Amino acid sequence: MARLQRTSLVAILFLFGTSPLVRPAHAEAPYVFVETWGSLGSGDGQCRRPHGIVYSPFDGHIYVADTRNNRIQKLTTDGTFVTSWGSLGSGPGQMSWPHGIGVAPNGDIVVADTRNKRVERFTNDVTFVTTWGSEGAAPGHFTKPIGLAVGPNGFVFVCDASAHRVQKFTGDGKFVTLWGTRGSAPGQFDVPVDCFVDANGDVYVTDAVNGRVQKFTNNGVFILEFGETGSGDGQFQTPHVPATGPDGNVFVSDEFNHRIQKFTSTGTFLTTFGSFGSGDGQFWAPMGVAVDADGNVYVADSTNHRFHKWANPALVPVERSTWGRTKSIFR
C-alpha cells in the first residue's frame, strides 16, 4: 500500500507540478485519461467504427452512433451499457451507417442516417418519431449527410458533405435555409463533415479538406475561422466533430493527427491531448467528441472501436489503479 501511495503521489506531481492543486495561471492544465470502454463487435457496449457521440443534459447519458453496426447506443458516463436501437435497412427506425447525432431540448435523439440520405428522430427511450430527407441536390435533400447538431432552440443543422453545404431545419424536418459552396474562401467548404451548435446558437463546422473550423451564426452568416492543414498546435489533419464545454471553449477531434485539440470560442489554441496508438489515452482516428456538464471529455476512438473518458483537470486529480483503469482519488 505504501508503494502504491508513493507511486500515486509521483504521478500527481508529474501531471500537475510540485503542488498538485496549484497550477501556473498562464498554463492550460493537461486533461487526464480516466478510462476506456468498448471493443470490436456487435454485442451490447461493443462497436464498429463509431463516429458521433453526444452528451445529453436532459438525462445525463452518452449517446453514440455505432456506425458500422447501424445502430445507436445509450451509455452511462462511466461506460455502462443502457440500451441500443436500430438495424440495417431503410424502414422507420432502421439505419445505414449513421454518423452525426444530436440531442433536442426535449431529450429526443436526432441522427444523420448517412447512406439512407435522411435524418431520423427518436425519443430517448427508443421510440421512432419522424424522418425527413431523400437523395438529391435541392434544398431539403441530401447527397451525403454526415455531421448533425441540434441547437438550443431545437433547430437541426446537417452537414451535407458531398454537396459542400450546411442545411438548417426545424425540429420536425421543415427546411429553413442552407449555406456553403465548394471552395476555400470564408463561408465555403471542401467536405464539411461535422458541426456543433453552442449555447448562443452559433454553429461550428469542421471543413475537412481545408483543414479548418468555421464559425457561423445560426442563419449561416460567417463569423470567423481557425486552423490550417498541418500537425502543429492549432493545425489539423482532417478535423471532425467539434463540441463546446460549459465554459464555452471548443474541442475538435483531429483525425489523422490522432488527438483532441482545445480552443477558445474565438479560435485561440489552448491545449491538446492524445497520441497515436491503442494504449490508454491513445487514439487511432478519433471522430466524435462530447463534453458533459462538468467539462469531462468523451471521445469516439473510431478505428480502435472504443470510447475514452478524459477528466476535466479543474475538478480532480487522478491516479492509476492496480487494475489498469484510471480512477479518481476523490470519489
Helices and strands as residue ranges (DSSP letters): H 2-16, E 32-37, E 53-55, E 62-66, G 67-69, E 71-75, E 81-85, E 98-103, E 109-113, E 118-122, E 128-132, E 145-150, E 156-160, G 161-163, E 165-169, E 175-179, E 192-197, E 203-207, E 212-216, E 222-226, E 239-244, E 250-254, G 255-257, E 259-263, E 269-273, E 275-276, E 282-283, E 286-291, E 297-301, E 306-311, E 318-320, E 326-328
